[in-house]
Amino acid sequence: MKISGVDFKGPYDVDSTVIPRDRAAVYVIICRKTNGENLVIDVGESGEVGLRISTHTRRSCWERNCSGTLYVYLRYMPTSEGHDAASRRALEAKIRREYNPPCGKI
């Protein structure tokens, strides 16, 4: 799926155990409504994306703002490919500005 013009992998269930715990990525939490519409609920970045999603402090916000099914999309951004935390934060900020998700802050 393209989000802000960037390819993301997914969808993965937010409780999926297939999400690598220790990979660096930007993640986008999507609510898929029963009519098939996708809404961006949250976006973030982490050097340990699977761990971050599985222990996220905004989970209750995701659930309050979704009347469908929660999914996560991932854009892996490893340092071995020239990415760092600053580049992940830049993509996160771009997506936040474009979608203004209800959970988290710009």
C-alpha positions as CSV (number, residue, x, y, z in Angstrom):
1,M,0.0,0.0,0.0
2,K,1.2,3.5,-0.7
3,I,1.0,5.9,2.1
4,S,2.2,9.5,1.5
5,G,3.6,8.2,-1.8
6,V,5.8,5.6,-0.1
7,D,5.4,1.8,-0.3
8,F,4.5,0.0,2.9
9,K,4.3,-3.7,3.6
10,G,1.1,-5.1,5.1
11,P,-1.5,-5.3,6.3
12,Y,-0.6,-7.1,9.4
13,D,-2.9,-7.6,12.3
14,V,-1.7,-5.4,15.2
15,D,-1.4,-8.5,17.4
16,S,0.6,-10.5,14.7
17,T,3.6,-12.4,15.8
18,V,5.1,-12.2,12.3
19,I,6.2,-8.6,12.8
20,P,10.0,-8.7,13.5
21,R,10.6,-7.3,17.0
22,D,14.1,-5.9,16.3
23,R,13.8,-4.2,12.9
24,A,13.8,-0.4,12.3
25,A,10.7,0.8,10.6
26,V,8.0,3.4,10.3
27,Y,4.6,2.0,11.2
28,V,1.1,3.2,10.3
29,I,-1.9,2.0,12.2
30,I,-4.9,1.7,10.0
31,C,-8.6,1.1,10.8
32,R,-10.3,-0.8,8.1
33,K,-14.0,0.0,8.5
34,T,-16.7,-2.5,7.6
35,N,-17.4,-0.7,4.3
36,G,-13.7,-1.2,3.3
37,E,-12.6,2.3,3.9
38,N,-9.1,2.7,5.5
39,L,-8.4,5.4,8.1
40,V,-5.0,6.3,9.4
41,I,-5.3,6.1,13.2
42,D,-1.6,6.6,14.2
43,V,1.9,6.7,12.9
44,G,5.3,6.2,14.5
45,E,8.8,4.9,14.2
46,S,11.0,2.6,16.1
47,G,14.3,0.7,15.9
48,E,12.4,-2.3,17.3
49,V,9.1,-2.0,15.6
50,G,7.6,-5.3,16.7
51,L,8.3,-4.7,20.3
52,R,7.0,-1.1,20.0
53,I,3.7,-2.2,18.5
54,S,3.2,-5.1,20.9
55,T,3.7,-2.8,24.0
56,H,2.3,0.4,22.6
57,T,1.0,2.9,25.1
58,R,-1.5,4.4,22.6
59,R,-3.3,1.0,22.0
60,S,-6.4,2.2,23.9
61,C,-6.5,5.3,21.6
62,W,-6.4,3.1,18.5
63,E,-9.3,1.0,19.8
64,R,-11.4,4.1,20.8
65,N,-11.0,5.5,17.3
66,C,-11.6,2.4,15.2
67,S,-15.1,0.9,14.6
68,G,-13.6,-1.8,12.4
69,T,-10.4,-3.9,12.3
70,L,-6.9,-2.6,13.3
71,Y,-4.0,-3.3,11.0
72,V,-0.4,-2.1,10.8
73,Y,1.6,-1.3,7.7
74,L,5.4,-1.2,7.8
75,R,8.1,0.6,5.9
76,Y,11.4,-1.0,6.9
77,M,14.2,1.5,7.1
78,P,17.4,-0.3,8.3
79,T,20.7,1.4,8.9
80,S,22.3,-1.0,6.5
81,E,20.4,0.8,3.7
82,G,21.5,4.3,4.9
83,H,18.5,5.1,7.2
84,D,18.7,6.4,10.7
85,A,16.3,7.5,13.4
86,A,16.2,11.0,11.9
87,S,15.1,9.7,8.5
88,R,12.4,7.6,10.2
89,R,11.1,10.6,12.2
90,A,11.0,12.7,9.0
91,L,8.8,10.1,7.2
92,E,6.6,9.9,10.4
93,A,6.2,13.7,10.5
94,K,5.3,13.8,6.7
95,I,2.6,11.2,7.2
96,R,1.3,12.9,10.4
97,R,1.0,16.2,8.5
98,E,-0.8,14.6,5.6
99,Y,-3.3,12.5,7.5
100,N,-3.6,14.2,10.9
101,P,-4.3,10.9,12.8
102,P,-6.3,11.1,16.0
103,C,-3.7,9.2,18.1
104,G,-0.3,10.8,18.8
105,K,1.1,14.2,18.1
106,I,2.9,16.0,15.3
